[in-house]
């Protein structure tokens, strides 16, 4: 996983490109800005990328299942990301499958490293946390 982008100070276009997994010899701020939400329409500045990695990583199963009870027995050897403030997502947080937080998780139930199951609805938004795993 690439290093998070700094919240202030010096930042380079190469750091941004590496973060968005687009490191190459032909880099433009315009193409990298397409990863930002909302995507800027004009005046793209390096400072727009500060804290672009504001999502929090957490361990999860990575394999979604239909019923929460099915997810309880899964291993949590994969990494996902969420936009909430806690260590694990809660209701109304969005869950992402990539470190740049641009690819939302599919609607399903996933086991988290906390032992609970996160139930992800449409658009990657958490609808519920299932806490009844033994």
Rosetta constraint file for C-alpha pairs under 8 A:
AtomPair CA 1 CA 99 HARMONIC 7.01 0.50
AtomPair CA 2 CA 18 HARMONIC 6.67 0.50
AtomPair CA 2 CA 19 HARMONIC 5.37 0.50
AtomPair CA 2 CA 99 HARMONIC 7.88 0.50
AtomPair CA 3 CA 19 HARMONIC 6.86 0.50
AtomPair CA 4 CA 19 HARMONIC 7.04 0.50
AtomPair CA 4 CA 51 HARMONIC 7.61 0.50
AtomPair CA 4 CA 52 HARMONIC 7.88 0.50
AtomPair CA 4 CA 53 HARMONIC 5.48 0.50
AtomPair CA 5 CA 11 HARMONIC 7.65 0.50
AtomPair CA 5 CA 15 HARMONIC 7.15 0.50
AtomPair CA 5 CA 16 HARMONIC 7.09 0.50
AtomPair CA 5 CA 19 HARMONIC 7.23 0.50
AtomPair CA 5 CA 49 HARMONIC 7.35 0.50
AtomPair CA 5 CA 50 HARMONIC 6.17 0.50
AtomPair CA 5 CA 51 HARMONIC 5.75 0.50
AtomPair CA 5 CA 52 HARMONIC 6.40 0.50
AtomPair CA 5 CA 53 HARMONIC 6.03 0.50
AtomPair CA 6 CA 10 HARMONIC 7.85 0.50
AtomPair CA 6 CA 11 HARMONIC 6.96 0.50
AtomPair CA 6 CA 50 HARMONIC 5.75 0.50
AtomPair CA 6 CA 51 HARMONIC 5.96 0.50
AtomPair CA 7 CA 50 HARMONIC 4.78 0.50
AtomPair CA 7 CA 51 HARMONIC 4.74 0.50
AtomPair CA 8 CA 50 HARMONIC 6.29 0.50
AtomPair CA 11 CA 15 HARMONIC 6.77 0.50
AtomPair CA 11 CA 16 HARMONIC 7.79 0.50
AtomPair CA 11 CA 46 HARMONIC 7.28 0.50
AtomPair CA 12 CA 16 HARMONIC 6.57 0.50
AtomPair CA 12 CA 46 HARMONIC 7.78 0.50
AtomPair CA 13 CA 17 HARMONIC 6.11 0.50
AtomPair CA 13 CA 27 HARMONIC 7.63 0.50
AtomPair CA 13 CA 29 HARMONIC 7.41 0.50
AtomPair CA 13 CA 46 HARMONIC 7.57 0.50
AtomPair CA 14 CA 18 HARMONIC 6.06 0.50
AtomPair CA 14 CA 23 HARMONIC 6.84 0.50
AtomPair CA 15 CA 19 HARMONIC 6.10 0.50
AtomPair CA 16 CA 20 HARMONIC 6.34 0.50
AtomPair CA 16 CA 32 HARMONIC 7.49 0.50
AtomPair CA 16 CA 49 HARMONIC 7.27 0.50
AtomPair CA 17 CA 21 HARMONIC 6.17 0.50
AtomPair CA 17 CA 22 HARMONIC 4.98 0.50
AtomPair CA 17 CA 23 HARMONIC 4.70 0.50
AtomPair CA 17 CA 24 HARMONIC 7.52 0.50
AtomPair CA 17 CA 27 HARMONIC 7.25 0.50
AtomPair CA 17 CA 32 HARMONIC 6.87 0.50
AtomPair CA 18 CA 22 HARMONIC 5.82 0.50
AtomPair CA 18 CA 23 HARMONIC 4.83 0.50
AtomPair CA 19 CA 99 HARMONIC 7.94 0.50
AtomPair CA 19 CA 100 HARMONIC 6.84 0.50
AtomPair CA 20 CA 32 HARMONIC 7.56 0.50
AtomPair CA 20 CA 35 HARMONIC 7.54 0.50
AtomPair CA 20 CA 100 HARMONIC 5.90 0.50
AtomPair CA 23 CA 27 HARMONIC 7.52 0.50
AtomPair CA 27 CA 31 HARMONIC 7.54 0.50
AtomPair CA 27 CA 32 HARMONIC 7.83 0.50
AtomPair CA 28 CA 32 HARMONIC 6.45 0.50
AtomPair CA 29 CA 33 HARMONIC 5.88 0.50
AtomPair CA 29 CA 44 HARMONIC 6.86 0.50
AtomPair CA 29 CA 45 HARMONIC 7.78 0.50
AtomPair CA 29 CA 46 HARMONIC 7.72 0.50
AtomPair CA 30 CA 34 HARMONIC 6.95 0.50
AtomPair CA 30 CA 44 HARMONIC 6.97 0.50
AtomPair CA 31 CA 35 HARMONIC 7.96 0.50
AtomPair CA 32 CA 36 HARMONIC 7.84 0.50
AtomPair CA 33 CA 39 HARMONIC 6.27 0.50
AtomPair CA 33 CA 40 HARMONIC 6.82 0.50
AtomPair CA 33 CA 44 HARMONIC 7.23 0.50
AtomPair CA 34 CA 39 HARMONIC 5.60 0.50
AtomPair CA 34 CA 40 HARMONIC 7.80 0.50
AtomPair CA 35 CA 39 HARMONIC 6.97 0.50
AtomPair CA 35 CA 100 HARMONIC 7.87 0.50
AtomPair CA 35 CA 102 HARMONIC 6.81 0.50
AtomPair CA 36 CA 40 HARMONIC 7.43 0.50
AtomPair CA 36 CA 49 HARMONIC 7.83 0.50
AtomPair CA 36 CA 52 HARMONIC 7.49 0.50
AtomPair CA 40 CA 44 HARMONIC 6.67 0.50
AtomPair CA 44 CA 48 HARMONIC 7.11 0.50
AtomPair CA 45 CA 49 HARMONIC 7.96 0.50
AtomPair CA 46 CA 50 HARMONIC 7.67 0.50
AtomPair CA 48 CA 52 HARMONIC 7.84 0.50
AtomPair CA 52 CA 100 HARMONIC 7.41 0.50
AtomPair CA 53 CA 99 HARMONIC 7.26 0.50
AtomPair CA 53 CA 100 HARMONIC 6.06 0.50
AtomPair CA 53 CA 101 HARMONIC 7.39 0.50
AtomPair CA 54 CA 83 HARMONIC 6.92 0.50
AtomPair CA 55 CA 81 HARMONIC 5.81 0.50
AtomPair CA 55 CA 82 HARMONIC 5.24 0.50
AtomPair CA 55 CA 83 HARMONIC 4.66 0.50
AtomPair CA 55 CA 84 HARMONIC 7.21 0.50
AtomPair CA 55 CA 99 HARMONIC 7.61 0.50
AtomPair CA 55 CA 100 HARMONIC 7.90 0.50
AtomPair CA 55 CA 101 HARMONIC 6.62 0.50
AtomPair CA 56 CA 81 HARMONIC 5.22 0.50
AtomPair CA 56 CA 82 HARMONIC 5.36 0.50
AtomPair CA 56 CA 83 HARMONIC 6.36 0.50
AtomPair CA 56 CA 84 HARMONIC 7.22 0.50
AtomPair CA 56 CA 85 HARMONIC 7.56 0.50
AtomPair CA 56 CA 86 HARMONIC 7.88 0.50
AtomPair CA 56 CA 87 HARMONIC 6.89 0.50
AtomPair CA 56 CA 88 HARMONIC 7.91 0.50
AtomPair CA 57 CA 79 HARMONIC 6.48 0.50
AtomPair CA 57 CA 80 HARMONIC 5.62 0.50
AtomPair CA 57 CA 81 HARMONIC 4.25 0.50
AtomPair CA 57 CA 82 HARMONIC 6.60 0.50
AtomPair CA 57 CA 87 HARMONIC 7.68 0.50
AtomPair CA 57 CA 99 HARMONIC 7.71 0.50
AtomPair CA 58 CA 79 HARMONIC 5.68 0.50
AtomPair CA 58 CA 80 HARMONIC 5.55 0.50
AtomPair CA 58 CA 81 HARMONIC 5.99 0.50
AtomPair CA 58 CA 82 HARMONIC 7.87 0.50
AtomPair CA 58 CA 87 HARMONIC 6.80 0.50
AtomPair CA 58 CA 88 HARMONIC 6.20 0.50
AtomPair CA 58 CA 112 HARMONIC 7.42 0.50
AtomPair CA 58 CA 113 HARMONIC 6.99 0.50
AtomPair CA 59 CA 76 HARMONIC 5.63 0.50
AtomPair CA 59 CA 77 HARMONIC 6.41 0.50
AtomPair CA 59 CA 78 HARMONIC 5.70 0.50
AtomPair CA 59 CA 79 HARMONIC 4.76 0.50
AtomPair CA 59 CA 80 HARMONIC 6.38 0.50
AtomPair CA 59 CA 112 HARMONIC 5.74 0.50
AtomPair CA 59 CA 113 HARMONIC 4.79 0.50
AtomPair CA 60 CA 75 HARMONIC 7.58 0.50
AtomPair CA 60 CA 76 HARMONIC 4.33 0.50
AtomPair CA 60 CA 77 HARMONIC 6.35 0.50
AtomPair CA 60 CA 78 HARMONIC 5.34 0.50
AtomPair CA 60 CA 79 HARMONIC 5.78 0.50
AtomPair CA 60 CA 80 HARMONIC 6.46 0.50
AtomPair CA 60 CA 110 HARMONIC 6.63 0.50
AtomPair CA 60 CA 111 HARMONIC 5.48 0.50
AtomPair CA 60 CA 112 HARMONIC 4.15 0.50
AtomPair CA 60 CA 113 HARMONIC 5.53 0.50
AtomPair CA 61 CA 71 HARMONIC 7.93 0.50
AtomPair CA 61 CA 74 HARMONIC 6.04 0.50
AtomPair CA 61 CA 75 HARMONIC 5.51 0.50
AtomPair CA 61 CA 76 HARMONIC 4.15 0.50
AtomPair CA 61 CA 77 HARMONIC 6.11 0.50
AtomPair CA 61 CA 78 HARMONIC 5.74 0.50
AtomPair CA 61 CA 79 HARMONIC 7.95 0.50
AtomPair CA 61 CA 110 HARMONIC 5.79 0.50
AtomPair CA 61 CA 111 HARMONIC 5.25 0.50
AtomPair CA 61 CA 112 HARMONIC 6.45 0.50
AtomPair CA 62 CA 76 HARMONIC 7.44 0.50
AtomPair CA 62 CA 77 HARMONIC 7.92 0.50
AtomPair CA 62 CA 78 HARMONIC 5.69 0.50
AtomPair CA 62 CA 79 HARMONIC 7.30 0.50
AtomPair CA 62 CA 80 HARMONIC 7.51 0.50
AtomPair CA 62 CA 110 HARMONIC 6.61 0.50
AtomPair CA 62 CA 111 HARMONIC 7.97 0.50
AtomPair CA 63 CA 110 HARMONIC 6.48 0.50
AtomPair CA 64 CA 71 HARMONIC 7.51 0.50
AtomPair CA 64 CA 106 HARMONIC 7.56 0.50
AtomPair CA 64 CA 107 HARMONIC 7.67 0.50
AtomPair CA 64 CA 108 HARMONIC 4.90 0.50
AtomPair CA 64 CA 109 HARMONIC 5.21 0.50
AtomPair CA 64 CA 110 HARMONIC 5.16 0.50
AtomPair CA 65 CA 70 HARMONIC 6.61 0.50
AtomPair CA 65 CA 71 HARMONIC 6.29 0.50
AtomPair CA 65 CA 108 HARMONIC 5.48 0.50
AtomPair CA 65 CA 109 HARMONIC 5.21 0.50
AtomPair CA 65 CA 110 HARMONIC 6.74 0.50
AtomPair CA 66 CA 70 HARMONIC 7.45 0.50
AtomPair CA 66 CA 108 HARMONIC 5.70 0.50
AtomPair CA 66 CA 109 HARMONIC 6.07 0.50
AtomPair CA 67 CA 71 HARMONIC 6.97 0.50
AtomPair CA 67 CA 108 HARMONIC 7.89 0.50
AtomPair CA 67 CA 109 HARMONIC 6.37 0.50
AtomPair CA 68 CA 72 HARMONIC 6.68 0.50
AtomPair CA 68 CA 109 HARMONIC 5.41 0.50
AtomPair CA 68 CA 110 HARMONIC 7.36 0.50
AtomPair CA 68 CA 117 HARMONIC 6.32 0.50
AtomPair CA 68 CA 118 HARMONIC 8.00 0.50
AtomPair CA 68 CA 119 HARMONIC 7.27 0.50
AtomPair CA 68 CA 130 HARMONIC 6.74 0.50
AtomPair CA 69 CA 73 HARMONIC 7.88 0.50
AtomPair CA 69 CA 133 HARMONIC 7.03 0.50
AtomPair CA 70 CA 74 HARMONIC 7.78 0.50
AtomPair CA 71 CA 109 HARMONIC 6.36 0.50
AtomPair CA 71 CA 110 HARMONIC 5.63 0.50
AtomPair CA 71 CA 111 HARMONIC 5.31 0.50
AtomPair CA 71 CA 117 HARMONIC 6.72 0.50
AtomPair CA 72 CA 111 HARMONIC 5.97 0.50
AtomPair CA 72 CA 115 HARMONIC 7.48 0.50
AtomPair CA 72 CA 116 HARMONIC 7.42 0.50
AtomPair CA 72 CA 117 HARMONIC 6.75 0.50
AtomPair CA 72 CA 133 HARMONIC 5.45 0.50
AtomPair CA 72 CA 134 HARMONIC 7.74 0.50
AtomPair CA 73 CA 111 HARMONIC 7.97 0.50
AtomPair CA 74 CA 111 HARMONIC 6.37 0.50
AtomPair CA 75 CA 111 HARMONIC 7.54 0.50
AtomPair CA 76 CA 111 HARMONIC 6.59 0.50
AtomPair CA 76 CA 112 HARMONIC 6.21 0.50
AtomPair CA 76 CA 113 HARMONIC 5.64 0.50
AtomPair CA 79 CA 97 HARMONIC 7.50 0.50
AtomPair CA 80 CA 95 HARMONIC 6.98 0.50
AtomPair CA 80 CA 96 HARMONIC 5.91 0.50
AtomPair CA 80 CA 97 HARMONIC 4.96 0.50
AtomPair CA 80 CA 98 HARMONIC 6.64 0.50
AtomPair CA 80 CA 99 HARMONIC 7.57 0.50
AtomPair CA 81 CA 95 HARMONIC 5.70 0.50
AtomPair CA 81 CA 96 HARMONIC 5.02 0.50
AtomPair CA 81 CA 97 HARMONIC 6.30 0.50
AtomPair CA 81 CA 98 HARMONIC 6.89 0.50
AtomPair CA 81 CA 99 HARMONIC 6.54 0.50
AtomPair CA 81 CA 101 HARMONIC 6.80 0.50
AtomPair CA 82 CA 88 HARMONIC 7.51 0.50
AtomPair CA 82 CA 89 HARMONIC 5.99 0.50
AtomPair CA 82 CA 93 HARMONIC 6.47 0.50
AtomPair CA 82 CA 94 HARMONIC 5.48 0.50
AtomPair CA 82 CA 95 HARMONIC 4.47 0.50
AtomPair CA 82 CA 96 HARMONIC 5.89 0.50
AtomPair CA 82 CA 101 HARMONIC 7.60 0.50
AtomPair CA 83 CA 89 HARMONIC 7.64 0.50
AtomPair CA 83 CA 93 HARMONIC 5.88 0.50
AtomPair CA 83 CA 94 HARMONIC 5.80 0.50
AtomPair CA 83 CA 95 HARMONIC 7.04 0.50
AtomPair CA 84 CA 88 HARMONIC 7.71 0.50
AtomPair CA 84 CA 89 HARMONIC 5.94 0.50
AtomPair CA 84 CA 90 HARMONIC 7.28 0.50
AtomPair CA 84 CA 93 HARMONIC 5.42 0.50
AtomPair CA 84 CA 94 HARMONIC 7.51 0.50
AtomPair CA 86 CA 90 HARMONIC 7.97 0.50
AtomPair CA 88 CA 112 HARMONIC 7.78 0.50
AtomPair CA 88 CA 114 HARMONIC 7.62 0.50
AtomPair CA 89 CA 93 HARMONIC 5.84 0.50
AtomPair CA 89 CA 94 HARMONIC 7.62 0.50
AtomPair CA 89 CA 95 HARMONIC 7.34 0.50
AtomPair CA 89 CA 118 HARMONIC 7.61 0.50
AtomPair CA 89 CA 126 HARMONIC 7.39 0.50
AtomPair CA 90 CA 118 HARMONIC 7.91 0.50
AtomPair CA 90 CA 126 HARMONIC 6.53 0.50
AtomPair CA 90 CA 128 HARMONIC 7.26 0.50
AtomPair CA 90 CA 129 HARMONIC 6.64 0.50
AtomPair CA 91 CA 125 HARMONIC 7.61 0.50
AtomPair CA 91 CA 126 HARMONIC 4.88 0.50
AtomPair CA 91 CA 127 HARMONIC 5.30 0.50
AtomPair CA 91 CA 128 HARMONIC 5.43 0.50
AtomPair CA 91 CA 129 HARMONIC 6.91 0.50
AtomPair CA 92 CA 125 HARMONIC 5.61 0.50
AtomPair CA 92 CA 126 HARMONIC 5.08 0.50
AtomPair CA 92 CA 127 HARMONIC 6.28 0.50
AtomPair CA 93 CA 125 HARMONIC 5.68 0.50
AtomPair CA 93 CA 126 HARMONIC 5.55 0.50
AtomPair CA 94 CA 104 HARMONIC 7.27 0.50
AtomPair CA 94 CA 123 HARMONIC 7.72 0.50
AtomPair CA 94 CA 124 HARMONIC 5.19 0.50
AtomPair CA 94 CA 125 HARMONIC 4.30 0.50
AtomPair CA 94 CA 126 HARMONIC 6.03 0.50
AtomPair CA 95 CA 104 HARMONIC 5.84 0.50
AtomPair CA 95 CA 105 HARMONIC 5.66 0.50
AtomPair CA 95 CA 120 HARMONIC 7.48 0.50
AtomPair CA 95 CA 124 HARMONIC 5.22 0.50
AtomPair CA 95 CA 125 HARMONIC 6.33 0.50
AtomPair CA 95 CA 126 HARMONIC 7.05 0.50
AtomPair CA 96 CA 101 HARMONIC 5.32 0.50
AtomPair CA 96 CA 102 HARMONIC 6.74 0.50
AtomPair CA 96 CA 103 HARMONIC 5.37 0.50
AtomPair CA 96 CA 104 HARMONIC 4.22 0.50
AtomPair CA 96 CA 105 HARMONIC 5.15 0.50
AtomPair CA 96 CA 124 HARMONIC 6.85 0.50
AtomPair CA 97 CA 101 HARMONIC 7.04 0.50
AtomPair CA 97 CA 103 HARMONIC 5.69 0.50
AtomPair CA 97 CA 104 HARMONIC 6.01 0.50
AtomPair CA 97 CA 105 HARMONIC 5.67 0.50
AtomPair CA 98 CA 102 HARMONIC 6.72 0.50
AtomPair CA 98 CA 103 HARMONIC 6.01 0.50
AtomPair CA 104 CA 123 HARMONIC 6.31 0.50
AtomPair CA 104 CA 124 HARMONIC 4.83 0.50
AtomPair CA 105 CA 120 HARMONIC 7.28 0.50
AtomPair CA 105 CA 123 HARMONIC 7.44 0.50
AtomPair CA 105 CA 124 HARMONIC 4.84 0.50
AtomPair CA 106 CA 120 HARMONIC 7.11 0.50
AtomPair CA 106 CA 121 HARMONIC 7.50 0.50
AtomPair CA 106 CA 122 HARMONIC 7.27 0.50
AtomPair CA 106 CA 123 HARMONIC 7.45 0.50
AtomPair CA 106 CA 124 HARMONIC 6.13 0.50
AtomPair CA 107 CA 119 HARMONIC 7.57 0.50
AtomPair CA 107 CA 120 HARMONIC 4.95 0.50
AtomPair CA 107 CA 121 HARMONIC 4.55 0.50
AtomPair CA 107 CA 122 HARMONIC 5.52 0.50
AtomPair CA 107 CA 123 HARMONIC 7.53 0.50
AtomPair CA 107 CA 124 HARMONIC 6.44 0.50
AtomPair CA 108 CA 119 HARMONIC 5.94 0.50
AtomPair CA 108 CA 120 HARMONIC 5.36 0.50
AtomPair CA 108 CA 121 HARMONIC 6.72 0.50
AtomPair CA 109 CA 117 HARMONIC 6.44 0.50
AtomPair CA 109 CA 118 HARMONIC 5.74 0.50
AtomPair CA 109 CA 119 HARMONIC 4.43 0.50
AtomPair CA 109 CA 120 HARMONIC 6.15 0.50
AtomPair CA 110 CA 117 HARMONIC 5.45 0.50
AtomPair CA 110 CA 118 HARMONIC 5.41 0.50
AtomPair CA 110 CA 119 HARMONIC 6.53 0.50
AtomPair CA 110 CA 120 HARMONIC 7.85 0.50
AtomPair CA 111 CA 115 HARMONIC 6.59 0.50
AtomPair CA 111 CA 116 HARMONIC 6.01 0.50
AtomPair CA 111 CA 117 HARMONIC 4.32 0.50
AtomPair CA 111 CA 118 HARMONIC 6.30 0.50
AtomPair CA 112 CA 116 HARMONIC 5.64 0.50
AtomPair CA 112 CA 117 HARMONIC 5.69 0.50
AtomPair CA 112 CA 118 HARMONIC 6.71 0.50
AtomPair CA 115 CA 131 HARMONIC 7.81 0.50
AtomPair CA 115 CA 133 HARMONIC 6.95 0.50
AtomPair CA 116 CA 129 HARMONIC 6.85 0.50
AtomPair CA 116 CA 130 HARMONIC 5.84 0.50
AtomPair CA 116 CA 131 HARMONIC 4.94 0.50
AtomPair CA 116 CA 132 HARMONIC 7.29 0.50
AtomPair CA 116 CA 133 HARMONIC 6.39 0.50
AtomPair CA 117 CA 129 HARMONIC 5.78 0.50
AtomPair CA 117 CA 130 HARMONIC 4.90 0.50
AtomPair CA 117 CA 131 HARMONIC 6.52 0.50
AtomPair CA 117 CA 133 HARMONIC 7.70 0.50
AtomPair CA 118 CA 126 HARMONIC 6.82 0.50
AtomPair CA 118 CA 128 HARMONIC 6.32 0.50
AtomPair CA 118 CA 129 HARMONIC 4.74 0.50
AtomPair CA 118 CA 130 HARMONIC 6.23 0.50
AtomPair CA 119 CA 126 HARMONIC 5.81 0.50
AtomPair CA 119 CA 127 HARMONIC 5.84 0.50
AtomPair CA 119 CA 128 HARMONIC 5.23 0.50
AtomPair CA 119 CA 129 HARMONIC 6.00 0.50
AtomPair CA 119 CA 130 HARMONIC 7.17 0.50
AtomPair CA 120 CA 124 HARMONIC 5.68 0.50
AtomPair CA 120 CA 125 HARMONIC 5.61 0.50
AtomPair CA 120 CA 126 HARMONIC 4.42 0.50
AtomPair CA 120 CA 127 HARMONIC 5.78 0.50
AtomPair CA 120 CA 128 HARMONIC 7.32 0.50
AtomPair CA 121 CA 125 HARMONIC 5.38 0.50
AtomPair CA 121 CA 126 HARMONIC 5.88 0.50
AtomPair CA 121 CA 127 HARMONIC 5.79 0.50
